[in-house]
Every structure is written in C-alpha cells, then in structure tokens.
Amino acid sequence: MNEGQSSGQDRLQSKKSLSEILEVAIEFERTARDFYTALIPKVSKQIRYLVEELADEEQRHFDLFNELRSRPDIGQHIQAMVETPASDKRFSDCIHLPELGDKPDDQAVLQYALGREHAAMEQYHALAKSTQPGPIKDLFLFLANEETLHKNQLEKIYYETIHSGGV
C-alpha cells in the first residue's frame, strides 16, 4: 500500500456518520440515566437531590436525541460524515459503568459524575464545532452548555463535600 492510500484510509477512519454518533450519544445518556436512577436510594441524603436532578437531566437528554433522530427532516443530515472528536473514546468508554456498591461514598459518586459530565461536555462541544448549522448542531451546542453547567455545579458540591467539617 502506498503512502497516499494509507493517509486516505486514516482520514476515513477519523470520520463517523452523525447517525453513528447519535447512537453512541443516546446510549451514553441512557446509561447515565440508569446509573443515577439506581444510585438514588443508595447515596447519602446530602447528595440525593443532586443524583435525582442528574437522573432527570439525563432522561431529558435521552428524549431530545430520540426526538431529533425520529424527525423526518433529519434523515439527510444524519448520513453526513463528521470528524470524530478526540474525546470520542473517553465518551464511549463512559457507557461502561463502575460498580460503586450498596453504600457508595459521596466522594466516589461525585468524582465519577464529574468525569462523566466532563467527557460529555468535551464531546458535545467538539461535535458542535464539526457539524453543519442546523438542528443537530443546535442540539450539540445546547447539550455542551448543559453539561458545562452540570460540571460546574458538581465541582462546587465536590469542593464543599471534600472540605466540609475538616478545615
């Protein structure tokens, strides 16, 4: 194989259809919803409200992706190929959930949630940059901003949890 074929193949592998990206995003949001929902009765009262909010938010994101995917005017758009973001592997890895046990530590829950929100924020920002203007780009921008807000909220709560009572 000559050098031209190799770089052409690399370029092809660095792209995915929006349809494939939406499938992974839907699965990401579904597993997040299920993860947080399962945690609600297990976490301390101190962060239960937060875990409930995260479960609700992930359900909303899941619904938004499914609504978008089922729209008749989206069919032509989701066949478009876009650059696969550098964050794609980390984002996809978040579909695999950790086992936190029956009495998860608040700090462990918050650390995991922070990592997950950060991966989503990076992924949706990158996808918004590489997607043509329209409803899909708008959704990625909206979700990137939402995930950024979640991450900021989690960082504040994490800091308060880590430093409560000790200093």
Residue frames as qw, qx, qy, qz and C-alpha x, y, z in Angstrom:
[[0.000, 0.892, 0.452, 0.000, 0.00, 0.00, 0.00],
 [0.429, 0.411, -0.041, 0.804, 1.44, 3.39, -0.91],
 [0.187, -0.168, -0.451, 0.856, 1.55, 6.38, 1.38],
 [0.311, -0.090, -0.209, -0.923, -1.43, 8.08, -0.32],
 [0.620, -0.293, -0.651, -0.325, -3.70, 5.09, 0.36],
 [0.487, -0.242, -0.668, 0.508, -2.63, 4.95, 3.99],
 [0.017, -0.122, -0.270, 0.955, -3.40, 8.60, 4.73],
 [0.457, -0.151, -0.408, -0.776, -6.72, 8.32, 2.86],
 [0.624, -0.303, -0.719, -0.041, -7.68, 5.32, 4.99],
 [0.326, -0.201, -0.543, 0.747, -6.66, 7.19, 8.16],
 [0.206, -0.025, -0.023, -0.978, -8.91, 10.10, 7.14],
 [0.585, -0.239, -0.580, -0.514, -11.84, 7.74, 6.58],
 [0.596, -0.300, -0.698, 0.258, -11.35, 6.14, 9.99],
 [0.196, -0.138, -0.384, 0.892, -11.26, 9.56, 11.63],
 [0.392, -0.061, -0.142, -0.907, -14.84, 10.24, 10.48],
 [0.127, 0.282, 0.930, -0.199, -18.17, 8.80, 11.56],
 [0.149, -0.513, -0.551, -0.641, -21.70, 9.42, 10.35],
 [0.291, -0.324, 0.290, -0.852, -23.86, 11.59, 12.55],
 [0.834, -0.209, -0.300, -0.413, -26.16, 8.58, 12.79],
 [0.766, 0.000, -0.548, 0.335, -23.38, 6.54, 14.45],
 [0.175, 0.247, -0.419, 0.856, -22.53, 9.46, 16.74],
 [0.545, -0.324, 0.006, -0.773, -26.19, 9.88, 17.73],
 [0.859, -0.168, -0.467, -0.125, -26.43, 6.16, 18.56],
 [0.582, 0.038, -0.546, 0.602, -23.48, 6.41, 20.95],
 [0.086, -0.270, 0.247, -0.927, -24.85, 9.63, 22.48],
 [0.714, -0.315, -0.227, -0.583, -28.26, 8.03, 23.04],
 [0.840, -0.145, -0.498, 0.157, -26.60, 5.06, 24.74],
 [0.345, 0.202, -0.436, 0.807, -24.41, 7.42, 26.82],
 [0.344, -0.309, 0.127, -0.878, -27.47, 9.32, 28.07],
 [0.823, -0.248, -0.361, -0.361, -29.47, 6.11, 28.68],
 [0.747, -0.070, -0.541, 0.380, -26.71, 4.52, 30.76],
 [0.125, 0.247, -0.359, 0.891, -26.23, 7.79, 32.68],
 [0.577, -0.339, -0.077, -0.739, -29.96, 7.95, 33.47],
 [0.879, -0.200, -0.419, -0.111, -30.00, 4.31, 34.60],
 [0.580, 0.127, -0.515, 0.618, -26.81, 4.75, 36.65],
 [0.075, -0.268, 0.301, -0.912, -28.07, 7.82, 38.51],
 [0.705, -0.302, -0.208, -0.607, -31.56, 6.35, 39.00],
 [0.848, -0.134, -0.500, 0.115, -30.06, 3.22, 40.57],
 [0.425, 0.172, -0.472, 0.753, -27.88, 5.38, 42.85],
 [0.313, -0.572, -0.069, -0.755, -30.75, 7.47, 44.29],
 [0.789, -0.543, -0.142, -0.250, -31.68, 5.08, 47.14],
 [0.882, -0.064, -0.235, 0.404, -28.01, 4.27, 47.85],
 [0.384, 0.436, -0.192, 0.791, -26.42, 7.72, 48.26],
 [0.233, -0.328, -0.559, 0.725, -26.40, 9.87, 51.36],
 [0.090, 0.838, 0.524, -0.124, -29.18, 12.40, 51.88],
 [0.244, -0.682, 0.134, 0.677, -26.55, 15.11, 51.42],
 [0.009, 0.352, -0.587, -0.729, -26.26, 14.45, 47.66],
 [0.373, 0.359, 0.855, -0.014, -29.51, 12.57, 46.93],
 [0.340, 0.801, 0.252, -0.423, -31.18, 15.68, 45.45],
 [0.069, 0.683, -0.526, -0.502, -28.23, 16.09, 43.09],
 [0.211, -0.083, 0.943, 0.244, -28.34, 12.47, 41.89],
 [0.376, 0.588, 0.684, -0.213, -32.12, 12.84, 41.33],
 [0.253, 0.829, -0.059, -0.495, -31.51, 16.01, 39.28],
 [0.044, -0.494, 0.749, 0.439, -28.81, 14.28, 37.22],
 [0.335, 0.208, 0.916, 0.070, -31.11, 11.31, 36.50],
 [0.361, 0.755, 0.443, -0.321, -33.84, 13.72, 35.33],
 [0.130, 0.784, -0.332, -0.508, -31.39, 15.70, 33.17],
 [0.165, -0.277, 0.876, 0.358, -30.02, 12.57, 31.51],
 [0.387, 0.464, 0.793, -0.073, -33.59, 11.42, 30.77],
 [0.299, 0.843, 0.130, -0.427, -34.26, 14.79, 29.12],
 [0.012, 0.631, -0.618, -0.469, -31.09, 14.46, 27.00],
 [0.315, 0.045, 0.935, 0.157, -32.05, 10.90, 26.03],
 [0.388, 0.667, 0.596, -0.221, -35.51, 12.16, 24.97],
 [0.186, 0.825, -0.165, -0.507, -34.02, 15.06, 22.98],
 [0.099, -0.408, 0.805, 0.420, -31.76, 12.73, 20.99],
 [0.318, 0.270, 0.908, 0.051, -34.59, 10.30, 20.29],
 [0.334, 0.784, 0.364, -0.375, -36.93, 13.12, 19.21],
 [0.104, 0.734, -0.418, -0.524, -34.24, 14.52, 16.92],
 [0.197, -0.217, 0.903, 0.313, -33.45, 11.14, 15.40],
 [0.332, 0.432, 0.837, -0.041, -37.12, 10.46, 14.63],
 [0.263, 0.717, 0.089, -0.640, -37.73, 13.77, 12.83],
 [0.773, 0.480, 0.391, 0.139, -38.33, 13.28, 9.09],
 [0.335, 0.931, -0.115, 0.091, -36.24, 16.34, 8.14],
 [0.430, -0.737, 0.517, 0.066, -33.15, 14.90, 9.87],
 [0.941, 0.137, 0.304, 0.066, -32.68, 11.85, 7.63],
 [0.656, 0.680, -0.077, 0.317, -30.39, 13.57, 5.14],
 [0.098, -0.866, 0.376, -0.316, -28.35, 15.25, 7.89],
 [0.730, -0.503, 0.448, -0.115, -27.56, 12.15, 9.92],
 [0.930, 0.269, 0.137, 0.212, -25.88, 10.48, 6.96],
 [0.264, 0.894, -0.278, 0.232, -23.28, 13.26, 6.89],
 [0.839, -0.064, -0.304, 0.447, -19.78, 12.29, 7.92],
 [0.175, -0.944, 0.143, -0.241, -18.10, 14.39, 10.60],
 [0.349, 0.519, -0.667, 0.404, -14.66, 14.38, 12.18],
 [0.763, -0.429, -0.477, 0.077, -14.53, 12.00, 15.10],
 [0.213, -0.896, 0.217, -0.325, -13.64, 14.17, 18.12],
 [0.336, 0.439, -0.739, 0.386, -10.51, 13.42, 20.13],
 [0.395, -0.245, 0.583, -0.667, -12.87, 12.95, 23.10],
 [0.759, 0.043, -0.373, -0.532, -14.81, 10.16, 21.34],
 [0.605, 0.079, -0.775, 0.166, -13.02, 7.21, 23.00],
 [0.052, 0.035, -0.656, 0.752, -13.38, 8.64, 26.53],
 [0.543, 0.019, 0.043, -0.839, -17.04, 9.48, 25.82],
 [0.767, 0.063, -0.541, -0.341, -17.73, 5.96, 24.51],
 [0.423, 0.110, -0.807, 0.397, -15.93, 4.42, 27.50],
 [0.254, -0.123, 0.449, -0.848, -18.39, 6.16, 29.83],
 [0.737, -0.088, -0.365, -0.562, -21.10, 3.79, 28.63],
 [0.710, -0.076, -0.669, 0.208, -19.42, 1.15, 30.82],
 [0.421, -0.764, 0.034, -0.487, -20.47, 1.90, 34.38],
 [0.196, 0.372, -0.782, 0.460, -18.49, 1.34, 37.56],
 [0.645, -0.469, -0.599, -0.073, -19.82, -0.77, 40.41],
 [0.009, -0.574, 0.350, -0.740, -19.98, 1.51, 43.43],
 [0.238, -0.089, -0.882, 0.396, -21.61, -0.98, 45.82],
 [0.271, -0.657, -0.695, -0.113, -24.67, -0.66, 48.06],
 [0.323, -0.879, -0.201, 0.286, -23.37, 2.27, 50.11],
 [0.630, 0.480, 0.058, 0.608, -21.32, 4.39, 47.70],
 [0.422, -0.450, -0.171, 0.768, -19.09, 7.07, 49.13],
 [0.233, 0.902, 0.240, -0.271, -20.27, 10.61, 48.23],
 [0.132, -0.734, 0.456, 0.486, -16.78, 11.49, 47.04],
 [0.373, -0.054, 0.846, 0.377, -16.62, 8.47, 44.69],
 [0.360, 0.677, 0.642, -0.006, -20.07, 9.27, 43.25],
 [0.101, 0.934, 0.025, -0.343, -19.13, 12.92, 42.70],
 [0.259, -0.545, 0.626, 0.494, -15.76, 12.02, 41.14],
 [0.399, 0.214, 0.836, 0.310, -17.39, 9.62, 38.70],
 [0.271, 0.821, 0.491, -0.102, -20.18, 12.09, 37.85],
 [0.063, -0.852, 0.211, 0.475, -17.59, 14.86, 37.30],
 [0.310, -0.300, 0.754, 0.495, -15.60, 12.69, 34.89],
 [0.353, 0.462, 0.796, 0.168, -18.74, 11.71, 33.02],
 [0.171, 0.910, 0.293, -0.239, -20.00, 15.30, 32.71],
 [0.167, -0.718, 0.417, 0.531, -16.54, 16.46, 31.60],
 [0.360, -0.020, 0.825, 0.435, -16.42, 13.78, 28.87],
 [0.294, 0.688, 0.662, 0.051, -19.90, 14.76, 27.67],
 [0.009, 0.909, 0.040, -0.416, -19.04, 18.48, 27.70],
 [0.236, -0.511, 0.609, 0.559, -15.90, 17.89, 25.59],
 [0.354, 0.213, 0.853, 0.318, -17.70, 15.56, 23.19],
 [0.243, 0.789, 0.561, -0.053, -20.70, 17.82, 22.58],
 [0.046, -0.851, 0.153, 0.500, -18.50, 20.95, 22.18],
 [0.265, -0.337, 0.727, 0.536, -16.32, 19.14, 19.62],
 [0.318, 0.410, 0.826, 0.221, -19.35, 17.79, 17.75],
 [0.163, 0.878, 0.333, -0.303, -20.98, 21.22, 17.66],
 [0.108, -0.715, 0.391, 0.570, -17.80, 22.62, 16.05],
 [0.175, -0.215, 0.832, 0.480, -17.68, 19.91, 13.37],
 [0.292, 0.505, 0.812, -0.005, -21.40, 19.80, 12.50],
 [0.095, 0.352, 0.417, 0.833, -23.07, 21.91, 9.83],
 [0.254, 0.003, 0.297, -0.921, -25.51, 24.62, 11.02],
 [0.576, -0.198, -0.580, -0.541, -28.97, 23.22, 11.72],
 [0.746, -0.510, -0.044, -0.426, -30.94, 21.30, 14.35],
 [0.918, -0.102, -0.277, 0.264, -28.19, 18.76, 15.10],
 [0.428, 0.350, -0.284, 0.783, -25.58, 21.45, 15.68],
 [0.355, -0.576, 0.056, -0.734, -28.09, 23.36, 17.83],
 [0.883, -0.404, -0.171, -0.165, -28.70, 20.27, 19.96],
 [0.800, 0.051, -0.296, 0.520, -24.96, 19.64, 20.43],
 [0.146, 0.474, -0.206, 0.844, -24.45, 23.30, 21.46],
 [0.608, -0.550, -0.047, -0.571, -27.37, 23.12, 23.89],
 [0.936, -0.281, -0.204, 0.055, -26.07, 19.88, 25.43],
 [0.618, 0.271, -0.305, 0.672, -22.48, 21.18, 25.61],
 [0.126, -0.534, 0.189, -0.815, -23.73, 24.17, 27.60],
 [0.796, -0.454, -0.099, -0.387, -25.90, 21.97, 29.84],
 [0.911, -0.080, -0.281, 0.290, -23.02, 19.57, 30.55],
 [0.361, 0.416, -0.294, 0.781, -20.77, 22.54, 31.34],
 [0.437, -0.555, 0.111, -0.699, -23.33, 23.78, 33.88],
 [0.929, -0.303, -0.181, -0.115, -23.62, 20.29, 35.40],
 [0.765, 0.164, -0.329, 0.529, -19.84, 20.03, 35.64],
 [0.075, 0.506, -0.260, 0.819, -19.58, 23.43, 37.34],
 [0.679, -0.498, 0.011, -0.539, -22.34, 22.51, 39.80],
 [0.956, -0.146, -0.234, 0.095, -20.67, 19.18, 40.57],
 [0.555, 0.345, -0.354, 0.669, -17.27, 20.83, 41.10],
 [0.240, -0.556, 0.217, -0.765, -18.81, 23.23, 43.62],
 [0.855, -0.379, -0.014, -0.354, -20.57, 20.41, 45.52],
 [0.892, 0.098, -0.316, 0.308, -17.46, 18.22, 45.34],
 [0.299, 0.463, -0.372, 0.747, -15.34, 21.01, 46.83],
 [0.490, -0.509, 0.181, -0.684, -17.90, 21.63, 49.58],
 [0.952, -0.209, -0.154, -0.161, -18.13, 17.87, 50.35],
 [0.779, 0.216, -0.361, 0.465, -14.37, 17.39, 50.48],
 [0.252, 0.345, -0.358, 0.830, -13.79, 20.43, 52.65],
 [0.557, -0.597, -0.169, -0.553, -16.83, 20.21, 54.93],
 [0.816, -0.567, -0.040, -0.100, -16.03, 19.83, 58.58],
 [0.882, -0.026, -0.076, 0.465, -12.31, 19.36, 58.03],
 [0.467, 0.186, -0.033, 0.864, -10.98, 22.87, 57.53]]
